[in-house]
Amino acid sequence: MDLFQNLALGFSVAVTPINLVYAFVGCVLGTLIGVLPGIGPVATIAMLLPATYALPPVSALIMLAGIYYGAQYGGSTTAILVNLPGESSSVVTTIDGYQMARKGRAGPALAAAGLGSFFAGCVGTLILAAFAPPLTELAFKFGPAEYFSLMVLGLIGAVVLASGSLLKAIAMIVLGLLLGLVGTDVNSGVARFSFDIPELTDGIGFVVVAMGVFGYGEIISNLSVDPDDREIFTAKVQGLFPTKEDFKLMLPAVMRGTALGSVLGVLPGGGALLAAFAAYTLEKKTKLRPGEVPFGQGNIRGVASPESANNAGAQTSFIPLLTLGIPPNAVMALMVGAMTIHNIQPGPQVMTSNPELFWGLIASMWIGNFMLVILNLPMIGVWIKLLSVPYRYLFPAIVLFCAIGVYSTNNNTFDVWMVALFGLIGYLFVKLGCEPAPLLLGFILGPMMEENLRRALLLSRGDWSVLVTRPLSGGLLAAALLLLVIVLLPAVKSKREEAFVED
């Protein structure tokens, strides 16, 4: 009964005119940046963080959440129409989606992606609403030692589930932790690693790192692509609605994708990307029906399942953020930044101290998912036209917008130069094949880990055994160790590398 009362409170907050407007703005922006290849939700949210200062906290988070799950929808449009994933979790959708478009079935492919995403988004939000309260109750039993151990588990999970090389993922985490040390010491108040630069005594700004590595880094790498290599979709999308046979194939695939995405979204480092890859792999292992198109040649299941999984994963990744204050992926790390900007301490106390924000955000996700279906299917023509905008106009505008945004944060030109520096570092990561998401998680969790570790040691009078003698803390550290051992086993290591490669 409490759940319905809480959801009623949430909807009363979410349906206020101002919050409906910001949910709509978030959904439109999310779809827009999902459609435009090369500008992911991380870059967009990083760019828009300064703009949220003037907004009420609930409206700001509703808009940023809308951008995140809106990008999951929009990313499928370019993946299907021009074989170019607008968002990383749409990479798998290109395999069958583009083949369907080439056969003149772009309409059913887009409808399968849109309807699958809508169903998965609604289910993911329902799971979030149902599981958040009991998890929050558990979180109140956490002390500093438990929080430290939970963050260690989160970082190891991010390493294990990051695509690409394990060594590179570990290097990114360590670099993020080191960047988090710059600033003033928690206990003594002494400046460290500031190199006598006054601007660094407060630490490196979160917006600066996120905007530089993700925003500018992505822009520089996209500008290095030859404009002639970018394909433009000119064909007309016809027959939008899937056939009866398509629905028969889609329904079980959507169910499987939703279930898998809902589970994987909660895992640290997992989220939408891992969910999409895992769902596609599962569909390929599911037996083909007689007369069904093989995978890789335009099978509708290869579109419906990963698109459902990435949306379910996007919604359930809010669970660890809202209940424990631990961001499971880069976008959630940005949401922590947005909460901090508005003086909201992420964690279990959000639900009790700020129920309007907590339940308002959850209720807005249902409204947002409904808005996205209305936005995406009838307006496909508009999104296709956007693909023809020349990059030479698009990117300078984004760079200027970023510079203005980061300057307005502290009215400091030093931050603008820092963003440029981190942009070059981000480009270097792209060239070296390093995934920058673990860096952002390390940067966010590093100071929180240090604070909780030092607090735990102060309370135990310097006794390190407190981390293993407390049952919850010891259990979390044991889980982290087990995860590390499993992933280093040769058989698992080779399987993990295969999972992120699709032919």
Order of alpha helices (4+ residues) and beta strands (2+ residues): alpha-alpha-alpha-alpha-alpha-alpha-alpha-alpha-beta-beta-alpha-alpha-alpha-alpha-alpha-alpha-alpha-alpha-alpha-alpha-alpha-alpha-alpha-alpha-alpha-alpha
